[in-house]
Amino acid sequence: MKIWSFLLTLGLLVSSAQAQLAVRADTLYTMAGAPIENGVVLIRDGKIEQVGPAQAIRIPEAIGCSKRWS
């Protein structure tokens, strides 16, 4: 239930602010296949732009985050 609340909040924040957002996960689960280890979801202007392993997606410096949340 926590993950759905997080995703809903994330969606509302991104859709209200036309911006870029990168979300990193140790394990990323999609509806389209096997889980992605060390995954990234890149969101631009409220739409998912890219999903994949961190080494395959270039994350712009401007949207980097230095804090790690637990």
C-alpha positions as CSV (number, residue, x, y, z in Angstrom):
1,M,0.0,0.0,0.0
2,K,2.9,2.4,0.8
3,I,4.3,2.0,-2.8
4,W,0.9,3.0,-4.3
5,S,0.6,6.0,-2.1
6,F,4.2,7.0,-3.1
7,L,3.4,6.6,-6.8
8,L,0.2,8.5,-6.6
9,T,1.9,11.4,-4.8
10,L,4.8,11.3,-7.3
11,G,2.3,11.4,-10.2
12,L,0.5,14.4,-8.7
13,L,3.7,16.3,-8.0
14,V,5.1,15.7,-11.4
15,S,1.9,16.5,-13.3
16,S,1.5,19.8,-11.4
17,A,5.0,21.0,-12.0
18,Q,6.3,20.8,-15.6
19,A,9.7,19.4,-14.7
20,Q,12.1,16.5,-14.9
21,L,12.4,13.9,-12.2
22,A,14.6,10.8,-11.9
23,V,13.6,8.0,-9.5
24,R,16.2,5.3,-8.7
25,A,15.3,2.0,-7.2
26,D,17.4,-1.0,-6.0
27,T,14.8,-3.2,-7.8
28,L,12.3,-1.7,-10.2
29,Y,9.2,-3.7,-11.1
30,T,7.4,-3.0,-14.3
31,M,4.3,-4.5,-16.0
32,A,6.4,-5.4,-19.1
33,G,8.9,-8.0,-17.9
34,A,11.4,-9.0,-15.4
35,P,12.4,-6.8,-12.5
36,I,15.2,-4.3,-13.2
37,E,18.1,-4.2,-10.7
38,N,19.5,-0.7,-10.0
39,G,16.6,0.8,-12.1
40,V,15.7,4.3,-13.0
41,V,12.5,6.0,-14.1
42,L,13.0,9.3,-15.9
43,I,9.9,11.5,-16.0
44,R,9.7,14.7,-18.1
45,D,6.7,17.0,-18.2
46,G,4.5,14.5,-16.3
47,K,5.1,11.6,-18.6
48,I,7.4,8.6,-18.2
49,E,10.2,9.1,-20.7
50,Q,12.6,6.2,-20.0
51,V,12.7,3.1,-17.8
52,G,15.7,0.9,-17.4
53,P,19.0,0.0,-15.7
54,A,20.9,3.1,-14.3
55,Q,23.9,2.4,-16.5
56,A,21.7,2.6,-19.7
57,I,19.9,5.9,-18.8
58,R,21.6,9.3,-18.8
59,I,20.3,11.3,-15.9
60,P,20.8,15.1,-16.4
61,E,23.0,16.7,-13.7
62,A,20.4,19.4,-13.0
63,I,17.9,16.8,-11.5
64,G,20.4,14.8,-9.5
65,C,19.8,14.3,-5.8
66,S,22.5,14.0,-3.2
67,K,20.3,12.7,-0.4
68,R,19.5,9.0,0.1
69,W,16.1,8.3,1.6
70,S,15.5,5.0,3.5
